[in-house]
């Protein structure tokens, strides 16, 4: 009989084998604490492409594999996997996810088993793309008096863009009418369908829920990244749909403690302190861990508003957080 939990780890082909290597090492280093299946989900890998380089990384790991029919957004890939597995519950992790603590799955499963709980994750946030876009337009709102001057916010966002996409474009200033049009479209996409701060949502780099519930959620086709953001943190996103069914959405820290949305900032799992209670790292937690005090303050205030606390000692060790090699 198959274990009731299936862990689904997404592999985004264009990233190469590096992220899978880091996940595999962390998976072997940190026992899950509960029986499960591991499904490696290949996305963005051509139908006829050889998987040998990726599969060689998993030679000593018992796993199943699945490949999407075509490149899709992460959340669409998760839905694709859910429709093709018979597990009772599904734990999803994206390509950048790295495990940090023993018993990570047992902690998530224990929280999900509590009465009235429908969704659990290793981190969550109150950040609102809608409120940030309005603040950037000079319309004030919940981030007024919390974030620095708009020019400083744009500077931090440009730094993040450079770190993630290289030095060729910094995203700080529109350089042509086409650039200006792209900015206008982005602002429109960030305001439509999103909640104002605090927009509590479980982050989708590491989350667990029952398969039947997932398949019952409204899951529109995600043509662009903005659509994926809306499904993660929007007014009709995953967390809001779960809560609309009268079920709780919890964040689980590495000691197994589970936090309701109004206490997520106390969990010290995402963009708070040294993220010392985080169980599953990803590229966004590394942005904070590797950031200077100015960057950490911006990210913490974006996620938690006046409850931000970017204090702590030295940034968490890059190796522990699975930083890019």
Secondary structure, 3 states (H helix, E strand, C coil): CCCCEEEEEEEEHHHCCHHHHHHHHHHHHCCCCCCCEEEEEEECCCCCCCCHHHHHHCCCCCCEEEECCCCCCHHHHHHHHHCCCCCCEEEEECCCCEECCCCHHHHHHHHHCCCCEEEEECCEECCCHHHHHHHHCCCCCCCCCCCCCHHHHHHHHHHHHHHHHCCCCCCCCCCCHHHHHHHHHHHHHHHCCECCCCCCEECCCEEEEEHHHHHHCCCCCCCCHHHHHHHHHECCCHHHHHHHCCCEEEEECCCCCEECHHHHHHCCCCCCCCCCCCCEECHHHHHHHCCCHHHHHHHHHHHHHHHCCCCCCCCCCCCCCCCCC
